[in-house]
Protein backbone atom coordinates (compact mmCIF):
# COMPACT_ATOMS: atom_id res chain seq x y z
CA UNK A 1 0.00 0.00 0.00
CA UNK A 2 1.49 3.37 -0.95
CA UNK A 3 2.07 5.87 1.84
CA UNK A 4 0.37 9.28 1.86
CA UNK A 5 1.85 12.45 3.25
CA UNK A 6 0.18 14.03 6.26
CA UNK A 7 2.01 17.37 5.90
CA UNK A 8 3.66 19.40 3.15
CA UNK A 9 7.26 18.38 2.50
CA UNK A 10 9.95 20.46 0.76
CA UNK A 11 12.86 18.61 -0.82
CA UNK A 12 15.26 18.69 -3.75
CA UNK A 13 14.89 16.09 -6.49
CA UNK A 14 17.92 13.76 -6.26
CA UNK A 15 18.53 13.71 -10.04
CA UNK A 16 17.45 17.09 -11.38
CA UNK A 17 18.06 19.17 -8.24
CA UNK A 18 14.68 20.87 -8.69
CA UNK A 19 13.03 22.10 -5.49
CA UNK A 20 9.81 20.14 -4.94
CA UNK A 21 6.87 20.77 -2.65
CA UNK A 22 4.79 17.68 -1.91
CA UNK A 23 1.38 18.40 -0.42
CA UNK A 24 -0.66 16.58 2.25
CA UNK A 25 -2.42 13.59 0.71
CA UNK A 26 0.20 13.18 -2.05
CA UNK A 27 1.65 9.73 -2.68
CA UNK A 28 5.25 10.41 -3.74
CA UNK A 29 7.18 8.03 -6.01
CA UNK A 30 9.41 5.54 -4.23
CA UNK A 31 12.69 7.41 -4.93
CA UNK A 32 11.27 10.55 -3.32
CA UNK A 33 9.55 8.70 -0.47
CA UNK A 34 12.91 7.23 0.55
CA UNK A 35 14.25 10.77 1.06
CA UNK A 36 11.48 11.63 3.55
CA UNK A 37 12.78 10.25 6.82
CA UNK A 38 10.69 12.16 9.37
CA UNK A 39 8.00 9.72 10.62
CA UNK A 40 5.61 12.60 11.35
CA UNK A 41 5.45 13.50 7.66
CA UNK A 42 3.41 10.40 6.86
CA UNK A 43 -0.29 9.84 7.36
CA UNK A 44 -0.73 7.83 10.60
CA UNK A 45 -3.10 5.30 9.00
CA UNK A 46 -0.45 4.19 6.49
CA UNK A 47 1.85 1.46 7.78
CA UNK A 48 5.08 1.08 5.76
CA UNK A 49 5.71 -2.51 6.84
CA UNK A 50 2.45 -4.09 7.95
CA UNK A 51 3.02 -7.25 9.93
CA UNK A 52 0.84 -10.21 9.01
CA UNK A 53 -1.81 -11.05 11.55
CA UNK A 54 -0.88 -14.03 13.69
CA UNK A 55 -3.99 -16.20 14.01
CA UNK A 56 -2.62 -17.80 17.21
CA UNK A 57 -2.35 -14.53 19.17
CA UNK A 58 -5.42 -12.76 17.81
CA UNK A 59 -6.59 -9.35 18.90
CA UNK A 60 -9.06 -9.13 21.78
CA UNK A 61 -12.64 -8.33 20.92
CA UNK A 62 -13.23 -4.58 20.78
CA UNK A 63 -16.06 -4.84 23.35
CA UNK A 64 -13.99 -6.76 25.87
CA UNK A 65 -12.54 -4.86 28.86
CA UNK A 66 -8.78 -4.26 28.94
CA UNK A 67 -6.66 -7.04 30.37
CA UNK A 68 -5.93 -6.70 34.10
CA UNK A 69 -2.16 -6.65 34.48
CA UNK A 70 -2.01 -6.19 38.26
CA UNK A 71 -4.83 -7.85 40.18
CA UNK A 72 -3.83 -6.34 43.56
CA UNK A 73 -4.13 -2.68 42.58
CA UNK A 74 -7.61 -1.09 42.44
CA UNK A 75 -8.30 1.29 39.57
CA UNK A 76 -7.26 4.90 40.13
CA UNK A 77 -9.94 7.33 41.24
CA UNK A 78 -10.07 10.89 39.95
CA UNK A 79 -8.58 13.47 42.28
CA UNK A 80 -11.04 15.58 44.23
CA UNK A 81 -11.22 19.18 43.05
CA UNK A 82 -10.67 21.79 45.71
CA UNK A 83 -11.25 25.51 45.63
CA UNK A 84 -8.81 28.03 47.06
CA UNK A 85 -10.14 30.27 49.82
CA UNK A 86 -10.79 33.81 48.62
CA UNK A 87 -9.48 36.60 50.77
CA UNK A 88 -12.11 39.05 51.92
CA UNK A 89 -12.13 42.07 49.68
CA UNK A 90 -14.56 44.20 51.76
N, C-alpha and C positions, 0 to 999 in steps of 0.2 A: 504494500500500500504506500503510495507516495505521501511524503510529509508536506504539510501546509505551514506557511509562516503565520505566526500570531502577531508579529510586529513588523514594521518597515525595517529593511536591512540595506545598508549602503556598503558596496564593495566594488573592487576593481576586477574586471574580467581577467582571468589568468593568461589568456592568449593575446587579446587585443589591447588590454590595458584600459579599456573604456570604463568610466565610472557608471555603475549600475545602481538603480534603486528598485528593490523588490518590495512589493506591497503586501500588507496582511491578506492572507487567503491565497497568495500565489504559491504555486508548486514549482520550485526552481529545478532546472535540469541537474542531474547527478553531479556533474563537475562543479557546479556552483554550490550545491547543497553541501558538498564536502568541505567547502571553505567556511561555512557558517558553523562555528563551534560552540557558540553560546546556547546552552540548553533552553533558556528562556525565550529565544527567538521563535521556537517551534510551537505550534498549536498543541495544547496539553492532551488532546484526544488522540493524537497520532503517536503511535509507538514505533520507534525505528526497528527494534528487534523483538517482535512479539514472541513470547515463549508459548510453546504448545500447551494446551490444557492437559494436565495429568489426571486421567480418570480415577486414579486410586486416591488422590488427595481430595479433589472436589472442593468447590467453594460452598460455604454454608448457605442455607436458604436465606434470602433477603429478609424474611419475616422473623427469623430466629433471633433470640437475644444474643448479645456478644458473649463470647466464651469467658468464663470466670477464671482468671489466672491466679488469684489469691483468695482462697475460700475463707480465711480468717479475718480479712479486712472488710468492714461494712462500706457501702458506697459513701462517697463524700457528700456532705450536706452543704447547701449554699450558706455563705457567711451572712450573719444577721446585719442588716443595715442600721447604722446608728446616726443620729443627728447631733451636730455640735451645738453646745449651749450658746445662745446669743447673748451678748452683753446687753444690759439695759441701756437704751439710748435716750431715756427720758431726761 
